[in-house]
Amino acid sequence: MNSTTFRARSGRRGLRGAALGAAVVAALLTTTACQGDDTGAAGPSATAPSTAAPSGSASAGGSTPTTASPSNDSGTGTAGPTATGTGDGGETGGGNGTRYADCEADGLSTAVELQDPAGETPRHFLLTVTNGSKTPCVLNEAPILRLKAGNDAPIVETLGEPDTEPVVVEGGGKAYAGLYVFGNDEGGEAEYDQSDRFTATLVAGEGTELRGTLVFDLPDGLDTVSVDDAARVNGWAGTEGLAMRPITQL
């Protein structure tokens, strides 16, 4: 009887243990399910591995990253290059290529020197202008020279091609032009006139005439000189030698 009783109790204990085990399992399953629901609501954790495609490569869908178009912005707040010049190299004298203004007739004083020895026919003259201002100014090409007064008088031809480089005359400085006035030999048949002064109009940087006329009175001792169509004038120069050297060859 004792053995029978022992077996019955053992069976009941087994059933009770199984029931308890099933309850524990059910509880664990319920807890796990709740945790799963919480995880789904909160989204993937921050430590979950990323599935994004690497930068600079095609994504899983096959598209390529967008590349920004080059911009004209240099980083200075402007949308492109800005103007830095003042036009024509910055000149202020009507296109003469320098930063100085063209000389004006009323700002220059004049002088004439005869270059021929005493006793010879006066033919070669040095024309000198002096800048009376403290500010430099510019002389362009050669003066528009007439050997007689009046705008109707013939213009003296320039000797060769005038120098295209402007001559900057410093404040109080001088510039020079050489002049040949007479080519008729004594006893020749060419016609000639007499002149008691020379007049000149300055040329602007763009090649047009400037207002105002320079008057060159003859040196002391000369009342008039013979002039003819052989007359030639050299362009403005910064030294007497440069002005006269070509003229003395005539």
C-alpha positions in Angstrom: 0.0 0.0 0.0 2.8 2.2 0.7 4.2 1.8 -2.8 0.8 2.5 -4.3 0.3 5.7 -2.4 3.8 6.9 -3.4 3.1 6.4 -7.1 -0.2 8.3 -6.9 1.5 11.2 -5.3 4.3 11.1 -7.8 1.8 11.3 -10.6 0.0 14.2 -9.1 3.3 16.0 -8.6 4.2 15.4 -12.2 1.0 16.8 -13.4 1.3 19.8 -11.1 4.9 20.5 -12.4 3.8 20.2 -15.9 1.1 22.7 -15.3 3.4 25.1 -13.6 5.9 24.8 -16.5 3.3 25.5 -19.0 2.2 28.6 -17.1 5.8 29.9 -17.0 6.2 29.3 -20.7 3.0 31.1 -21.4 4.1 34.0 -19.3 7.4 34.2 -21.1 5.7 34.1 -24.5 3.4 37.0 -23.4 6.3 39.1 -22.2 8.2 38.5 -25.4 5.2 39.4 -27.5 4.8 42.7 -25.6 8.4 43.6 -26.1 8.1 42.9 -29.8 5.1 45.2 -30.0 7.1 48.0 -28.2 10.0 47.6 -30.5 7.8 47.8 -33.6 6.2 51.0 -32.3 9.5 52.7 -31.5 11.2 51.8 -34.8 14.7 50.3 -35.3 17.2 51.0 -32.6 20.1 53.4 -33.2 22.6 50.6 -33.2 20.9 48.7 -35.9 23.0 48.2 -39.0 22.3 50.7 -41.8 21.2 49.6 -45.2 21.8 52.9 -47.0 23.9 52.7 -50.1 27.6 54.0 -49.8 28.1 57.7 -50.7 29.2 58.3 -54.3 27.9 55.0 -55.5 24.7 53.7 -57.0 22.0 52.9 -54.4 20.1 49.7 -54.2 17.4 51.2 -56.5 19.9 51.9 -59.2 19.9 55.8 -59.0 23.0 58.0 -58.9 23.7 60.8 -56.5 23.0 64.3 -57.8 26.0 66.5 -58.5 25.7 70.3 -58.1 26.3 72.4 -61.2 29.4 74.7 -61.2 28.6 78.2 -60.0 30.0 81.5 -61.2 30.0 82.7 -57.6 33.7 83.2 -56.6 32.8 83.3 -52.9 32.9 87.1 -52.8 29.1 87.5 -53.0 29.0 88.3 -56.7 27.5 86.2 -59.4 30.4 86.6 -61.7 33.5 88.6 -62.6 33.3 92.3 -61.8 34.7 95.2 -63.8 38.1 96.3 -62.5 39.2 98.7 -65.2 38.3 102.2 -65.9 38.3 101.7 -69.7 41.0 102.1 -72.2 43.7 101.4 -69.7 42.6 104.1 -67.3 43.5 107.1 -69.4 41.9 110.4 -68.7 43.1 112.3 -71.8 40.8 111.1 -74.5 42.5 107.7 -75.2 46.2 108.7 -75.1 47.2 105.5 -73.3 48.3 107.2 -70.1 46.7 108.4 -66.9 47.3 112.0 -67.7 45.2 114.4 -69.7 46.1 115.8 -73.1 48.0 119.1 -73.0 45.9 122.1 -73.8 47.2 125.1 -75.8 46.4 127.6 -73.0 48.5 125.6 -70.6 51.7 125.8 -72.7 54.2 128.5 -73.5 56.2 128.5 -76.7 59.6 129.4 -78.0 61.5 129.1 -81.4 65.2 128.7 -81.9 67.0 129.0 -85.2 69.4 126.1 -85.8 71.3 127.3 -88.9 74.6 129.2 -88.6 74.6 133.0 -89.1 74.7 134.0 -92.8 72.9 130.9 -94.0 69.3 130.8 -95.2 67.0 130.1 -92.2 65.6 126.6 -92.7 65.8 124.6 -89.5 64.0 125.6 -86.4 63.5 124.0 -83.0 60.0 124.5 -81.6 59.7 124.3 -77.8 56.7 124.1 -75.5 56.8 124.4 -71.7 54.1 123.0 -69.4 53.1 125.8 -67.1 51.1 123.6 -64.9 52.3 121.4 -61.9 50.4 118.5 -63.4 51.9 116.4 -66.2 50.1 116.4 -69.6 50.4 114.5 -72.8 51.4 115.6 -76.4 50.4 113.2 -79.1 51.9 112.5 -82.6 53.0 115.8 -84.3 51.4 119.2 -84.1 49.1 120.4 -86.9 51.4 123.1 -88.0 50.8 126.1 -90.4 53.5 128.5 -91.5 51.1 131.3 -91.9 48.3 132.5 -89.7 44.7 131.4 -90.3 43.0 128.0 -90.7 43.1 128.4 -94.4 46.9 128.2 -94.5 48.3 124.9 -95.8 49.2 122.3 -93.1 52.9 121.3 -93.1 53.5 117.7 -93.9 54.8 115.4 -91.1 58.3 114.1 -91.7 57.8 110.3 -92.1 55.4 108.6 -89.7 54.9 110.4 -86.4 55.8 108.5 -83.3 52.7 106.9 -81.9 54.1 107.0 -78.3 52.7 109.9 -76.4 55.1 112.4 -74.8 54.4 113.1 -71.2 55.4 116.6 -70.3 56.1 116.9 -66.6 54.9 120.0 -64.7 57.3 122.8 -65.7 58.9 120.4 -68.2 59.5 120.9 -72.0 58.9 119.0 -75.2 60.2 119.7 -78.7 59.4 119.4 -82.4 61.8 120.0 -85.3 60.8 122.1 -88.3 62.2 122.6 -91.8 60.6 125.5 -93.6 62.4 126.2 -96.9 63.8 123.9 -99.6 64.2 126.3 -102.6 67.8 126.9 -103.5 68.9 130.4 -104.4 67.9 131.1 -107.9 65.5 128.2 -108.0 62.2 128.3 -109.8 60.0 127.1 -107.0 57.5 129.5 -105.5 57.8 130.5 -101.9 56.2 132.8 -99.4 57.3 134.8 -96.4 56.2 134.0 -92.9 56.5 136.0 -89.7 55.2 133.3 -87.3 54.2 129.6 -87.1 51.0 128.4 -85.6 50.1 124.9 -84.3 47.1 123.0 -83.2 47.5 120.1 -80.8 46.2 116.6 -81.5 44.1 114.7 -79.0 44.7 111.1 -78.0 42.1 109.8 -80.5 43.6 111.8 -83.4 41.2 114.7 -83.5 42.1 118.4 -83.2 42.0 120.1 -79.9 40.7 123.6 -79.4 43.2 126.4 -79.0 46.2 127.4 -81.1 49.9 127.7 -80.2 51.7 130.6 -81.7 55.5 130.4 -82.3 56.9 133.9 -82.9 60.2 134.0 -84.8 63.4 134.5 -82.9 64.8 138.0 -82.4 66.6 139.3 -85.5 64.2 137.6 -87.9 61.3 139.5 -89.2 60.3 137.0 -91.8 61.5 133.7 -93.2 61.1 132.1 -96.6 58.8 129.1 -96.6 57.6 126.7 -99.3 55.9 123.3 -99.9 59.1 121.5 -99.0 58.5 122.3 -95.3 58.3 119.3 -92.9 57.7 119.0 -89.2 58.8 116.2 -86.9 56.7 114.7 -84.2 56.9 115.7 -80.5 60.0 114.5 -78.7 61.3 114.6 -75.1 64.7 115.9 -76.1 66.1 118.5 -78.5 68.3 115.8 -80.2 65.4 113.5 -81.0 63.4 116.4 -82.3 66.1 117.8 -84.6 68.1 114.8 -85.8 65.8 113.9 -88.7 65.2 117.5 -89.6 68.9 118.3 -89.9 69.1 115.7 -92.7 66.9 117.9 -95.0 
